[in-house]
Each structure stands twice: as C-alpha cells, then as structure tokens.
C-alpha cells in the first residue's frame, strides 16, 4: 500500500478542523441581582416586630485555599471570591423584602465618620446639626468562608474500542461558611450556624486515532462545564442567613 503523503494528512486535518467553525461570541447585557439567591429567604414571612439593627464585621475568606490551574506556575488568586461581607449584606437586606434586618455600615465606618466630619466643617452650624445620630446595632454578625474542599466526590466513566475512546468525569467540591451573631450589650454569642454548598464540575470528550503506515491522524472533541464558585458561595451565605433567622425567631429576637 502506498504511503500516505504528509501533505494529504495535513489537508485532511485542516478539512476536519474547518468543519468546526469558530463560535461567534455574543456580548450579553449585564445582570443585576436584586433578589436573594435563595428563594426561600426572599419569601420568608417576617415575624411581628420592627427590623433589628445589625452590623457586619470581618466576614472574610478564612479557608486559605488558592486557585488551582493547569499551568506549572504559582497561583496567587484565591479559590473563593472576595467581598464576602458585601454578599452577606445583600442577603440580609433581601431577607423577607427587607423587613427583618436594618444593616449599618461598619467595615467602612472610618470613611463614613470622615465624611460626616467634612459635612460638619463645611456647612453652617444650623444645617450641620441636622445630621442624625448613627444607628447603633444590637447584634454584630461575623464569621466567613471557613472551608473549600476539593474533589469531595469524583465519578469517572470511560469506554474504548480499538482506537476510539470516550470519557465522562463529574467532580464535586464543597464550600462551607459559618455565620455568628454576637450581642453588643454583653458580648454573648447568641447563635452560630454552618452552611455548606456543593460546587459541581463536569467534562466529557471523545478521541480517535488512526494509523496508516507511519502516519497518524488524531481527532479529539470534548467540553466542560463548571458551576460558578461565586454563586455557590452566595447560596451558602443565603442558607446561613436563613438558618440564623430561624434561630433568632425561636429565641425571640424580634419580640423584644
């Protein structure tokens, strides 16, 4: 049998590659999330009583996990998104359509106090006196993301026949958050809740190899899908807020 020329192999590979046109990327409009990521939290029936005033302190990533990639270089990015306090504040404000909590600014309180001093110094005394006192929270909320466990479960399936092989893999990571409520009056820890959320990822593909004399023709098709870690963290925080709210209702936080 005559040897297949490299030029013919190259032309065949280019022809096959041409059958898979480059997908056209469409620019999607930005999305604004005004509702809680956890539907049950938004629809929670508010208890009788006024919303309680709370402040958020140091709700940060405490897992210490770094982002893992396939490149042989060190990665300084964290595995979890930053700005966890901002996510917690949003979930608190969306709980029962804002009828449960009044959240006061505490992480950037220095900037707030500086701005109030500027206002006092810039306005006449009668106008500056119209500044109302800052709200004082009865409860401070703290905690953070305490764990990110990789490959908690893995499901790998493959099948091959001659030179054609197919594979499917599903992996599950897990993120955990702890939310703690502390009384400003006496420093007592009123409640602590722990919430966990799985982070799914999957990949599948098929590959084939054809050898003719000393020439090789290979073809590989596959894809992957990953659940956004930021969404998983937000859902875990929302679940923690829901559980903390239910604990607070049992202990009469809104009846005092």
N, C-alpha and C positions, 0 to 999 in steps of 0.2 A: 504493500500500500504506500503511495507516495506520501512524503512528509508534508504536513500542513504548514504552509508558509507563515512566518510571524506576521506579515502584513495582513493576511486573511484573518488571523486571530484578532489582531488589533481592530480591523474593520468590523468584525463580529461583535467585539466588546463595545465599540462605540455605537453600533446599531442598537444593541440591547440597552445601553445607557440612555440612548435617545428616546426609548420608549417610555422613560420615566421623566417627564418634563419637570423642570424646577417649579415648585408650587409658588403661586403668587401670594405674597403676604398682604393682607388687608389690615389697614390701620383701624383699630376699634376705638370707639369713643371711651373716655374714662368713665369708671363706675363709682358711684357714691353710695356707700352703705350707711343708710340712716336707721336701719333696724338692727336688732340684736342678731348675732349669728346663730343664736339658739332660739328657735321659735317659741319654745315653752316659756322662756324668760320674758319675751315681749308680751305674751298673752297672760302672764301671771296676774291673778286678781289681787289688787292691793288691799292690805288689811286696813282696819279703821285706825285713824290717827294721822298726824302730819308726817311728811317725809323726814327721816332722820338725817342729820348733817354728818358727813363722813369726810375724812381726808385720806389720801393715798400717799404712802411713804415707801420708797425703796422697793418697789415691786419690779425686780430685775431678773435677768438670766443668771441663775446660780448653778446651772448644770455643768459649766466648764467644758462643754463639748464644742469641738471645732468642725467646720465643714470638711467633708471628705470628697475628694475628686480623683479622677483617674490620672492626673498628671504627677510626675515624680518631683513635686516641689512642695514646700511647706505652705500650708493654707492658714492665713490669719483670720479669715472670716469665721464667724460663729455659726453653729448648726441651727440655732434658733434666731428668730428676728429680734431686733432691738425695739425699744419703745413699748415694752410690755405694760408700763404704767398707763400709757395713753389708751391701749386696748381695754384695760380694766376700767378706766374712767368712762369710756364709751358704753361698755356693757352695764355699768351701774346707772348711767343716765337713761339707758333704754329699758331698764327693768320696769315692767308694768307701766310703760309710757311715761317714765319719769316721776311716778307717784310714790316711789319707795325711798329714794336717796336724793339728797342735795350734796353734791360733791364740791368741796372747796379746794382751791389751788394751794398746794403745799410744796411740790417739787421745785417750782419756780417762784417761791414766795419772796426771795430776795429781790428779784426783778419787779415783782408786784409792789413791794414796800418802797423800792427806789422810785417807781413811777408815781406812787402816791405822794412821796416827799417832793417830787418835782411839781406836781399839781399844787400842793400847798404853797410852795415857794413862788409859783407863777401867777396865782390868782389872788384877788383881794380876799381879805380875811372872811368877809361875809359869804363869799362864794366857796372858799376852801372849806368852810365849816359845814357845807352841805354833804361832804364825803361821809358816808355812813360807816360805822364800825365794821370790821371784817367779821364774817361768820365764824363761830367757834365750834369745831366738831366735837361731838360727844364720843365718837369712835374713830380710831385710825385703822386703816387697812394696810397690811404689809404682807410680805411673802415673796413669791416669784416662781419662775420655772425651775424646778429642782432636779429634773432628770430628762435625759433624752437617750433612750436605749435603742441601739441599732440591731436590726435583724432578730427581733424577738421570735418571729416565725419566718420560715422560708419554705416555699413549695416549688420544686423544680421538676419539670417533666420534659422528657425528650424522646424522640423516635428517629431512627435512621434506617435507611435501606440502601444498600450499595453505597453510592457517593452522595446521596441526598439526606440531609439531616434537618430536623425541626426541633425547636426548643421553646419552652414557655416557663417563665420564672415569676413568682409573686413573692414579694418580701414585705414584711410589716415591721415598722419601727414604732416606738411609743414615746409620747411626751407626757410629763407629769407636772402639775402645778399645785402649789399649796397657797391657800389664802387664809390669813389670820386676822381676826378682829380683836382690837385691844381697847379697853376703856381708858379714856383720857382722865377720868375722875380719879381712879385709883391704880391704873396700870395693869389691871387684871386682864388676862387673855380670856375673852368671852367665848370664842369659838374658833376652831381650826378645821378646815376641810381640805381634802386632797382629791383632785380630779385628774383622770388620765384620758388620753385620746390616741388612737392608733393613727399611723401615717402609712398609707399604702403606696406601693410602687410595683409596677409590672413591666415586663418586657417579653417579647416573643420574636421569633425570626426563623427563617428557613434558608438553608445554604446548599449549594450543589457544586460538585467538582467533576469535571470531565477531562480525562487524559487521553490524548491521541498521540501515539508515538512518544516524542519528547516534549510535546506542547501541552499546556494546561489551560483550561478555560474554567473560571470560577465565577459563581453568581451568588450573591447574598442579599436578602431582603428582610427587613425587620423594623421594629419600632418599640417605643417605650412610653409609659405614662406614669406620672408621679403626682401624688396628692400634694397640693401646696402646704408646706410646713406652717406658713403664716396662718392659713385658715384653720389647720388643726390646733394650733396654739390658741387662736381666738375662741374656737369651740370649747376647748378645755377651760379657758378662763370664764366663759359664759356659764359652763356647767358648775364651776366652783361658786360663782355668784349666786346661781340658783340654789345650790345646796346651802350656802351661808344664809341666804334669805329665809329659807325654810327653817333653819335652825333658829334664826332670830325671831321668827313668828312664834315658834314654840316657847321661846324664852321671854316673850312679851316686850320686845324692843319697841314696838310701835304703840303699845298700850300705856306707856309711862307718860 
